[in-house]
Amino acid sequence: MSEAPWKPSHNPWAVALTVTLATFMEVLDTSIANVALPHIAGSLGASGEEATWVLTSYLVSSAVVLPISGWLSNRFGRKRFYMTCVALFTICSFLCGIATSLPLLIIARILQGAGGGGLAPSEQAILADTFPIEKRGQAFAVYGMAVVVAPAIGPTLGGWITDNFNWHWIFFINIPIGLFSLWLSNRMVEDPPFLKVRREAAKHLKVDFTGLGLVAIGVGFLEFTLDKGQEKDWFGSGEIQLCAMIAACTLIFFCFWEWNHPDPIVDLKLLKNRNFGTAVFLQLILGMVLFGSTVLIPQYLQGLLGYTAERAGEVLSPAGFVMMAMMMVAGRSLGLFDPRIMVAFGYAATAAGIYNLTRLDLNTAFHTVTVWRMLQVIGLPLIFIPISTLNYVGVPPSKTNQISSLSNFARNLGGSAGTALLTTFLARNAQVNQQRLSAHAYPGSFGYHFFTDRIRELLMRGGTSSAAAGQIAMGQAYQQLLRQASMLSYQNAFFLLACTLVCLIPLPFIMRLPAKRAKPDPEAMGGH
């Protein structure tokens, strides 16, 4: 039996702007916190490694809530769950701002992550139910604008706030936005009738506490393994070995348990749907590329070109506005073109843009890398918008909460995995490049002699003794070798990402197109 169509009481675009506001707040806060980390460490008397728990605790907590948010929405009502998440995020932002020690800040961040993790899946499910299928592309474009603009302005805004005020204000700015979002959500957001029916039916089912425990333990240990793996030398560390083993065993058992449960926390059987199964895989890879490239470029600029965090943010900001414009283009184009062709073209354009980044060197100018970053992101909205729409094809409306939570979880997991793998690749590949380059830096090498002689000559003109100038010249040569080895590892990482995307170009054609709605009969309408 097909489910009856439903229309919201309020203007759908007002609902879209309402849920987009909370998205903007959550994503902005994440990107600002990255920049403020050194200031937080210094203020609370913590080491750099200890301060990274401010980020890790949020990511782990958010990752645990993401896959179960669909079930929580069905169980307690989507509007109630969504507003609880906004309220929890806002209250915990205040607690983060007044924290006087690192443990208190980490506890507040764990609770804040629980609120933030439930926002994105609820928002996408609300949009999917509020808009008819032919309008979903434009709705997801508005939502996507917040997702891409917030990280674009986050580093610059975070740098300005911490330089001119203090790090506490990066959390306090969420409070007015959160309160306004709560007021709007209470007025605008509503649960469709089929969700209310499902919620009533779910009250008679027992809560799957085993599934809840398994997903919390499995995802938590997996996120910790990915986040701390490179820092602790991966499986050279007994701690990482234990965490990886717990994560693997728990998640495998979780999959078996949920597959056979009558009211699963995560409905894994949805993956049998061809569109959704393909979309989840594409979202996973999209997360790897999107998060990976967003991490690589600032690292390159700050580590090798000597940019400040704020200056690196200025490189990324224009790309965010390019993506915002392309989101609108992708949203309007969705009804005109085959969405699978748009996704394939988006992957090809993004692969070309990332491959272009292999031309980065130690002398690349600010405006050049800014333009290259803008070119790299042009194709991303052509992937994000159609996939977000095709996600829901062939899935009953009562499952939209589960669809959005699983697809968001896949993208975030891809982001964590991509960042971890790329960081490891950079470190290992830099060592290989260092060995290869050092083979050419020997006393009989013409290039080595030319470089060191030139440095020594300049130093001796400034009054440095011949012996000291020779030592300094050798040190400069070694530092240059390290920088070039690191530069080559970044180029190889971008090449690897580009090749991965090229392999994905044919995959969108596995997905089915949405069925076209029958047009109304003019003669029948004329009879009224």
VOGU-3710 file (C-alpha; in Angstrom, 3 decimals, decimal comma):
1> mseapwkpsh> 0,000/0,000/0,000  1,473/3,373/-0,995  1,771/6,022/1,682  -0,456/9,076/1,262  1,311/12,268/0,149  1,705/14,888/2,859  2,306/18,632/2,720  3,643/20,756/5,589  1,505/23,535/7,099  4,202/26,181/6,552
11> npwavaltvt> 6,078/27,299/3,456  8,650/24,538/2,673  11,399/27,124/2,075  10,834/28,577/5,554  11,318/25,045/6,943  14,487/24,637/4,820  15,997/27,889/6,137  15,064/26,919/9,706  16,934/23,602/9,657  19,825/25,117/7,675
21> latfmevldt> 20,452/27,607/10,494  21,328/24,848/12,986  23,528/23,136/10,371  25,464/26,336/9,858  25,968/26,720/13,630  27,223/23,132/14,088  29,604/23,045/11,091  30,948/26,536/11,849  31,720/25,555/15,441  33,689/22,489/14,322
31> sianvalphi> 35,918/24,433/11,911  36,460/27,326/14,365  37,527/24,933/17,149  40,320/23,539/14,929  41,935/26,982/14,636  41,596/27,838/18,331  43,221/24,622/19,592  46,683/26,146/20,393  44,987/29,002/22,304  42,865/26,520/24,290
41> agslgasgee> 45,939/24,432/25,148  47,882/27,481/26,349  44,980/28,878/28,376  44,209/25,600/30,188  47,823/24,552/30,724  47,541/21,476/28,490  49,980/19,993/25,986  49,178/20,022/22,264  48,436/16,277/22,332  46,087/16,630/25,324
51> atwvltsylv> 44,286/19,538/23,647  43,475/17,409/20,571  40,981/15,590/22,815  38,825/18,713/22,472  38,377/17,681/18,813  38,555/13,890/19,237  35,927/13,760/22,018  33,464/15,693/19,830  34,119/13,483/16,781  33,725/10,221/18,720
61> ssavvlpisg> 30,504/11,347/20,424  29,061/12,668/17,154  30,003/9,454/15,311  28,208/7,304/17,912  24,953/9,294/17,647  24,924/9,547/13,825  23,943/5,943/12,961  21,294/5,700/15,721  19,686/9,115/15,119  17,176/7,615/12,645
71> wlsnrfgrkr> 15,967/5,167/15,287  15,843/7,887/17,961  13,758/10,094/15,625  11,270/7,280/15,045  11,125/6,396/18,733  10,686/9,852/20,247  9,397/11,887/17,299  11,621/13,649/14,817  10,706/17,214/15,835  11,214/16,439/19,531
81> fymtcvalft> 14,546/14,697/18,857  15,741/17,492/16,554  14,879/20,256/19,033  16,528/18,256/21,837  19,718/18,095/19,742  19,648/21,863/19,075  19,026/22,576/22,789  21,779/20,173/23,913  24,268/21,680/21,427  23,415/25,233/22,570
91> icsflcgiat> 23,572/24,497/26,325  26,859/22,606/25,928  28,296/25,493/23,886  27,749/27,650/26,977  29,363/24,968/29,188  32,361/24,798/26,801  32,727/28,567/26,968  32,803/28,684/30,793  35,052/25,595/31,195  38,009/26,328/33,477
101> slplliiari> 39,899/23,060/32,985  40,563/20,608/30,161  38,539/17,691/31,679  35,466/19,938/32,052  35,849/21,175/28,475  36,160/17,602/27,148  33,014/16,470/29,031  31,101/19,456/27,618  32,411/18,646/24,116  31,257/14,998/24,435
111> lqgaggggla> 27,722/16,182/25,233  27,920/18,836/22,517  28,963/16,148/20,004  25,925/14,052/20,977  23,714/17,025/20,093  25,637/17,896/16,932  25,623/14,293/15,682  21,834/14,167/15,607  21,376/17,439/13,699  22,422/16,608/10,118
121> pseqailadt> 20,442/13,342/9,719  17,284/14,930/11,187  17,627/17,983/8,942  18,058/15,962/5,746  15,098/13,724/6,632  12,968/16,825/7,339  13,905/18,269/3,920  13,209/14,962/2,147  9,700/14,802/3,642  8,918/18,530/3,310
131> fpiekrgqaf> 9,695/18,819/-0,419  8,317/16,759/-3,342  10,969/14,791/-5,200  11,240/17,322/-8,070  12,069/20,116/-5,588  14,454/18,182/-3,348  17,517/19,149/-5,389  16,967/22,863/-4,723  16,193/22,164/-1,050  19,408/20,191/-0,591
141> avygmavvva> 21,251/22,991/-2,420  20,151/25,486/0,259  21,162/23,010/2,976  24,473/22,295/1,193  25,304/26,005/1,062  25,453/26,085/4,863  27,594/22,935/4,919  30,225/24,442/2,575  30,126/28,117/3,577  30,573/27,466/7,320
151> paigptlggw> 33,947/25,649/7,000  35,056/28,238/4,448  34,628/31,198/6,825  35,296/29,193/10,005  39,130/29,335/10,053  39,202/33,061/9,226  36,485/33,902/11,769  38,093/31,632/14,372  41,466/33,323/13,893  39,906/36,782/14,210
161> itdnfnwhwi> 37,921/35,903/17,368  40,874/34,266/19,160  43,226/37,112/18,186  40,862/39,952/19,190  38,889/38,390/22,079  39,609/34,896/23,457  38,789/31,271/22,652  35,736/31,229/24,963  33,819/33,323/22,406  34,067/30,654/19,698
171> ffinipiglf> 31,528/28,735/21,816  29,494/31,680/23,131  28,548/32,819/19,588  26,472/29,624/19,243  24,065/30,630/22,031  21,980/33,333/20,213  21,962/31,244/16,990  20,846/28,144/18,919  18,057/29,983/20,755  16,762/31,529/17,508
181> slwlsnrmve> 16,926/28,113/15,816  14,910/26,556/18,673  12,210/29,235/18,397  11,944/28,797/14,608  11,965/24,982/14,843  9,128/25,011/17,362  7,014/27,118/14,957  8,000/25,645/11,573  8,980/21,978/11,924  6,314/19,275/12,215
191> dppflkvrre> 6,200/15,481/12,031  4,347/13,931/9,069  1,368/11,667/9,974  3,187/8,447/9,008  5,965/9,248/11,497  3,396/9,776/14,266  1,838/6,389/13,449  5,280/4,764/13,472  6,126/6,387/16,804  2,931/5,010/18,375
201> aakhlkvdft> 3,710/1,529/16,992  7,310/1,714/18,261  6,141/2,350/21,839  5,027/-1,298/22,109  8,426/-2,650/21,001  11,240/-3,319/23,448  14,263/-1,043/23,217  17,241/-2,830/21,634  19,716/-2,033/24,417  22,152/-4,632/23,043
211> glglvaigvg> 22,238/-2,863/19,674  22,649/0,538/21,363  25,570/-0,720/23,428  27,241/-2,441/20,473  27,045/0,597/18,167  28,294/2,958/20,910  31,299/0,747/21,727  32,090/-0,242/18,112  31,840/3,208/16,537  33,537/4,899/19,494
221> fleftldkgq> 36,594/2,621/19,367  36,681/2,809/15,535  36,676/6,627/15,594  39,422/6,638/18,260  41,525/4,223/16,163  41,206/6,391/13,040  41,815/9,662/14,872  44,809/8,592/16,976  46,323/5,883/14,734  49,034/7,922/12,993
231> ekdwfgsgei> 49,909/9,797/16,182  50,535/6,472/17,995  52,210/4,636/15,042  49,141/2,564/14,205  49,603/-1,146/14,944  53,016/-0,514/16,449  50,998/0,664/19,460  49,342/-1,904/21,725  46,623/0,641/22,542  45,655/1,018/18,856
241> qlcamiaact> 45,792/-2,772/18,319  43,369/-3,303/21,213  40,994/-0,512/20,081  40,968/-1,773/16,468  40,272/-5,340/17,613  37,414/-4,251/19,901  35,943/-2,080/17,119  36,121/-4,874/14,499  34,655/-7,615/16,716  31,914/-5,378/18,128
251> liffcfwewn> 30,818/-3,991/14,735  30,751/-7,448/13,085  28,562/-8,776/15,909  26,443/-5,592/15,698  25,743/-6,234/11,964  24,576/-9,818/12,661  22,465/-8,683/15,621  20,755/-5,779/13,817  20,059/-7,798/10,648  17,846/-10,209/12,604
261> hpdpivdlkl> 16,232/-7,736/15,035  12,517/-6,824/14,542  13,083/-3,130/15,428  16,773/-2,494/14,673  18,632/0,575/15,879  20,223/0,757/12,396  18,157/-0,780/9,575  20,997/-2,440/7,614  18,515/-4,155/5,264  18,033/-0,772/3,570
271> lknrnfgtav> 21,455/-1,340/1,995  19,825/-3,996/-0,226  18,137/-1,108/-2,061  20,324/-0,569/-5,123  20,175/3,232/-5,006  20,799/3,539/-1,312  23,585/0,926/-1,193  25,404/2,668/-4,053  24,778/6,115/-2,542  26,230/5,056/0,831
281> flqlilgmvl> 29,418/3,853/-0,879  29,675/7,059/-2,934  29,066/9,156/0,212  31,861/7,249/1,975  34,348/8,081/-0,805  33,025/11,648/-1,108  33,741/12,098/2,611  37,292/10,812/2,136  37,996/13,259/-0,701  36,133/16,273/0,713
291> fgstvlipqy> 37,540/16,074/4,250  40,925/14,802/3,033  41,560/17,646/0,587  40,257/20,218/3,098  42,851/18,961/5,612  45,742/18,586/3,134  45,687/22,097/1,664  45,896/24,072/4,972  48,567/21,651/6,223  50,586/22,240/3,061
301> lqgllgytae> 50,211/26,023/3,267  51,113/26,233/6,965  53,784/23,523/7,045  55,673/24,238/3,812  54,773/27,780/2,720  54,732/29,299/6,226  51,147/30,621/6,149  49,350/31,488/9,386  46,056/29,699/10,161  44,121/32,851/9,253
311> ragevlspag> 46,030/33,264/5,965  45,406/29,609/5,097  41,715/30,187/5,839  41,726/33,055/3,325  42,882/30,589/0,658  39,928/28,271/1,386  37,224/30,933/1,791  36,704/31,874/-1,903  36,268/28,163/-2,742  33,385/28,033/-0,245
321> fvmmammmva> 31,560/30,798/-2,119  32,219/29,041/-5,446  30,612/25,917/-3,987  27,683/27,999/-2,742  27,037/29,288/-6,280  27,455/25,808/-7,759  25,010/24,380/-5,187  22,290/26,589/-6,673  23,307/25,612/-10,218  23,236/21,900/-9,303
331> grslglfdpr> 19,875/22,269/-7,525  18,242/23,960/-10,536  19,856/21,572/-13,050  18,669/18,426/-11,300  15,285/18,326/-13,014  16,792/19,106/-16,431  19,515/16,444/-16,670  19,980/12,812/-15,735  21,311/13,065/-12,122  23,631/10,098/-12,743
341> imvafgyaat> 25,356/12,020/-15,555  25,695/15,019/-13,206  27,372/12,826/-10,548  29,740/11,247/-13,107  30,636/14,696/-14,475  31,106/15,970/-10,904  33,558/13,152/-10,149  35,462/13,829/-13,392  35,653/17,594/-12,707  36,746/17,042/-9,080
351> aagiynltrl> 39,373/14,484/-10,173  40,765/17,001/-12,692  40,789/19,751/-10,029  42,607/17,567/-7,498  45,082/16,345/-10,138  45,850/20,009/-10,880  46,956/20,371/-7,227  49,886/18,034/-7,966  51,481/21,169/-9,529  51,831/22,792/-6,085
361> dlntafhtvt> 55,455/23,542/-5,245  57,438/25,521/-2,685  57,081/28,765/-4,674  53,353/28,678/-5,508  51,819/32,146/-5,073  48,837/32,905/-2,814  46,470/33,815/-5,657  47,494/30,724/-7,659  46,685/28,207/-4,915  43,436/30,110/-4,182
371> vwrmlqvigl> 42,307/29,760/-7,824  43,361/26,084/-7,936  41,329/25,385/-4,796  38,318/27,122/-6,392  38,667/24,944/-9,499  38,984/21,826/-7,334  35,594/22,293/-5,639  33,484/23,260/-8,684  32,364/19,663/-9,261  31,553/18,740/-5,634
381> plifipistl> 27,968/20,150/-5,609  27,265/18,150/-8,782  28,013/15,047/-6,671  26,436/16,057/-3,349  23,020/17,275/-4,591  22,088/14,383/-6,960  23,333/11,690/-4,536  21,356/13,266/-1,678  18,249/13,121/-3,906  18,790/9,622/-5,382
391> nyvgvppskt> 19,301/8,334/-1,811  15,549/8,260/-1,244  14,411/6,663/-4,539  12,431/3,465/-3,934  12,434/3,930/-0,142  9,138/4,419/1,763  8,754/7,821/3,504  8,696/6,135/6,925  12,356/5,156/6,368  13,696/8,659/5,568
401> nqisslsnfa> 15,099/9,048/9,103  17,160/5,852/8,737  18,290/6,800/5,205  19,599/10,216/6,246  21,342/8,916/9,384  23,150/6,118/7,514  24,231/8,328/4,593  25,563/11,027/6,949  27,352/8,384/8,999  28,971/7,023/5,806
411> rnlggsagta> 30,202/10,486/4,793  31,590/11,283/8,259  33,222/7,854/8,569  34,771/8,399/5,131  36,069/11,757/6,313  37,696/10,239/9,409  39,144/7,312/7,455  40,340/9,539/4,606  42,052/11,988/6,962  43,738/9,129/8,878
421> llttflarna> 44,903/7,316/5,727  46,173/10,483/4,034  48,058/11,607/7,157  49,735/8,192/7,329  50,488/8,235/3,598  52,099/11,677/3,878  54,359/10,615/6,754  55,467/7,319/5,136  55,825/8,729/1,623  57,875/11,679/2,894
431> qvnqqrlsah> 60,388/9,183/4,353  60,628/7,355/1,010  61,128/10,650/-0,856  63,722/11,753/1,684  65,790/8,609/1,077  65,499/9,023/-2,689  66,481/12,701/-2,642  69,340/12,188/-0,183  70,994/9,907/-2,746  71,621/13,064/-4,813
441> aypgsfgyhf> 72,880/15,185/-1,886  76,434/13,863/-1,616  79,720/15,833/-1,533  80,486/15,135/-5,220  77,070/16,314/-6,470  77,185/19,491/-8,597  73,723/20,658/-7,412  74,580/20,075/-3,755  77,911/21,938/-4,110  76,286/24,840/-5,981
451> ftdrirellm> 73,570/25,262/-3,299  75,881/25,044/-0,260  78,599/27,231/-1,839  76,044/29,932/-2,643  74,650/29,920/0,927  78,140/29,935/2,443  79,211/32,820/0,209  76,195/34,931/1,250  76,787/34,203/4,945  80,503/35,031/4,745
461> rggtssaaag> 79,655/38,379/3,131  77,554/39,094/6,235  80,533/38,441/8,478  80,057/34,749/9,368  83,259/32,698/9,614  84,023/30,135/6,892  83,604/27,097/9,208  80,303/28,344/10,689  79,011/29,325/7,245  79,804/25,805/5,948
471> qiamgqayqq> 77,873/24,193/8,832  74,874/26,502/8,349  74,901/25,830/4,576  74,796/22,061/5,171  71,898/22,531/7,611  70,030/24,663/5,056  70,553/21,984/2,404  69,135/19,335/4,747  66,099/21,493/5,599  65,476/22,098/1,886
481> llrqasmlsy> 65,684/18,348/1,264  63,065/17,710/3,967  60,746/20,350/2,506  61,068/18,926/-1,000  60,451/15,376/0,268  57,313/16,601/2,038  56,194/18,534/-1,060  56,500/15,392/-3,217  54,451/13,389/-0,689  51,633/15,971/-0,923
491> qnaffllact> 51,774/15,811/-4,722  51,561/11,996/-4,579  48,618/12,195/-2,152  46,695/14,489/-4,515  47,480/12,119/-7,404  46,140/9,180/-5,371  42,895/11,048/-4,595  42,443/11,956/-8,270  42,909/8,316/-9,376  40,366/7,158/-6,754
501> lvcliplpfi> 37,763/9,584/-8,108  38,362/8,526/-11,729  37,541/4,920/-10,723  34,169/6,091/-9,335  32,928/7,805/-12,530  30,961/4,750/-13,859  29,350/3,839/-10,483  26,443/6,360/-10,473  24,893/4,540/-13,460  24,122/1,567/-11,177
511> mrlpakrakp> 21,448/3,736/-9,523  17,820/3,914/-10,690  16,176/7,176/-11,699  13,142/8,413/-9,718  9,785/7,622/-11,335  8,271/10,645/-13,073  4,962/11,853/-11,711  1,989/11,582/-14,073  0,886/14,954/-15,405  -2,731/15,926/-14,655
521> dpeamggh> -5,281/15,388/-17,441  -6,365/18,818/-18,826  -9,817/17,469/-19,802  -10,428/16,115/-16,311  -9,391/19,418/-14,804  -11,694/21,302/-17,215  -14,715/19,434/-15,852  -14,559/21,318/-12,515
//
